[in-house]
Amino acid sequence: MSYPAPKYFGTGEATARFRRADTPPELPRPGGAASYLATGASTGGRFGLYRWDMGPDPAGANPHYHRTFSESFVVLSGTVQLYDGKDWFDANSGDFDYVPEGGVHGFRNESGNPVALLILFAPGAPREAYFEGLVEMAEGRWQPSPEELQAFLEEHDNIYV
């Protein structure tokens, strides 16, 4: 393994992007919120980083996989259950989980307490429309037919098993 080929050949620029911790989340949702810390669009497709706050009520994603990107989780607070393709296990604050392309995974909060996760997608897929569609369904603003739901999932590279 070596460093990738250089992409920048200048003498340095003031291009860093800072986001304060008290910035309101871009996607308030039932029982929690999603904060778009770094979207694929804002990182030139390199990665997407999101904070996913879950309330105390049971919620999460059933086992699924992605064909085009990896997904990593860092538990910021609380206890969340993660699925590794075989078993569900408890993950606590500070725990990390990497899922390569094709890796079956899931997550759920059944602890009865709030949970906060960082979720990293690499490369930076446009996950915002997927998250927003999930909220529309959860709030009853969109009730897709089975065919519409399948098309939505395929468009956003979510293959449920």
C-alpha positions in Angstrom: 0.0 0.0 0.0 1.3 3.4 -0.9 0.1 7.0 -0.9 -2.2 7.8 -3.9 -1.0 9.9 -6.7 -1.0 13.7 -5.9 -4.2 15.6 -6.8 -3.0 19.0 -5.8 0.1 20.7 -7.1 -0.3 24.3 -5.7 1.4 25.9 -2.7 -1.6 25.6 -0.2 -5.0 27.2 0.0 -7.5 28.2 2.7 -10.1 25.6 1.7 -11.0 23.9 5.0 -14.6 23.7 5.9 -15.6 24.1 9.6 -18.9 23.1 11.1 -19.8 24.0 14.7 -21.3 21.3 16.9 -24.4 23.4 17.5 -25.3 23.6 13.8 -28.9 22.5 13.5 -29.3 19.1 11.7 -30.3 19.2 8.0 -32.8 16.5 8.5 -34.9 16.5 11.7 -36.8 13.2 11.7 -39.2 11.3 14.0 -37.3 10.5 17.1 -34.0 11.9 16.0 -32.1 13.8 13.4 -29.5 13.4 10.6 -26.7 15.9 10.2 -24.9 16.1 6.8 -21.4 16.8 8.1 -19.7 16.2 4.7 -21.7 15.1 1.6 -20.3 13.4 -1.4 -20.9 16.6 -3.3 -18.9 18.7 -0.8 -15.9 16.3 -0.8 -15.7 15.9 -4.6 -17.1 12.3 -4.2 -14.3 11.2 -1.9 -16.6 10.4 1.0 -19.8 11.3 2.8 -19.9 11.7 6.6 -23.2 11.9 8.5 -24.2 12.0 12.1 -27.3 9.9 12.8 -29.1 10.6 16.1 -31.7 8.0 17.1 -34.2 8.5 19.9 -35.0 5.9 22.5 -37.7 4.2 20.5 -36.8 1.1 18.5 -35.5 2.0 15.0 -32.8 1.2 12.5 -31.9 -0.6 9.3 -32.6 -4.2 8.6 -29.8 -6.4 7.0 -28.8 -5.1 3.6 -25.7 -4.4 1.5 -24.4 -1.9 -1.0 -22.7 -2.6 -4.3 -21.0 0.7 -4.9 -19.7 2.0 -1.6 -18.4 0.9 1.8 -20.0 2.0 5.1 -18.4 2.6 8.4 -20.0 3.3 11.8 -18.6 4.9 14.9 -20.8 4.9 18.0 -20.6 8.3 19.6 -23.0 7.6 22.5 -25.3 4.9 23.7 -25.6 1.3 22.8 -26.7 0.2 19.3 -27.0 -3.2 17.9 -25.0 -3.9 14.7 -25.3 -6.8 12.3 -22.2 -8.4 10.7 -24.0 -10.7 8.2 -24.3 -13.5 10.8 -25.2 -12.1 14.2 -26.5 -9.0 16.0 -24.1 -7.6 18.7 -24.1 -4.6 21.0 -21.8 -1.8 20.1 -21.0 1.0 22.6 -19.5 4.5 22.6 -16.2 4.4 20.8 -16.8 1.2 18.9 -16.1 1.1 15.2 -17.5 -1.1 12.4 -16.3 -1.1 8.8 -18.4 -2.8 6.1 -16.9 -3.2 2.6 -18.9 -3.2 -0.6 -21.2 -6.3 -0.6 -20.9 -6.7 3.2 -24.3 -7.6 4.7 -24.9 -5.3 7.7 -27.6 -3.5 9.7 -28.1 -1.4 12.8 -30.9 -0.9 15.3 -31.5 0.8 18.6 -33.4 -1.3 21.0 -31.8 0.0 24.1 -34.6 2.3 25.2 -32.0 5.2 25.2 -30.9 7.7 22.6 -28.0 6.7 20.3 -25.6 8.8 18.2 -23.6 7.4 15.3 -21.2 8.7 12.8 -21.7 7.0 9.4 -19.0 7.2 6.7 -19.7 6.3 3.1 -16.7 5.9 0.7 -16.8 6.9 -2.0 -19.2 9.7 -1.3 -22.6 8.5 -2.6 -25.4 11.0 -2.7 -27.2 9.6 0.4 -29.2 12.7 1.3 -32.1 11.9 -1.1 -32.2 8.4 0.4 -32.4 9.7 4.0 -35.0 12.3 3.0 -37.1 9.6 1.4 -36.9 7.4 4.5 -38.2 10.4 6.6 -41.0 11.0 4.1 -42.1 7.4 4.5 -41.8 7.4 8.3 -43.9 10.6 8.5 -46.5 9.2 6.1 -45.9 11.9 3.5 -44.9 9.2 0.9 -46.5 5.8 0.8 -44.8 4.1 -2.1 -46.2 1.0 -3.8 -44.1 -2.1 -3.6 -42.7 -1.3 -7.1 -41.9 2.3 -6.1 -40.2 1.2 -3.0 -38.1 -1.4 -4.8 -37.1 1.3 -7.4 -36.2 3.7 -4.6 -34.0 1.2 -2.9 -32.3 0.2 -6.1 -31.7 3.8 -7.1 -29.9 4.3 -3.7 -28.0 1.1 -3.8 -29.7 -0.5 -0.8 -30.2 -4.3 -1.3 -32.1 -5.8 1.5 -31.6 -9.5 2.3 
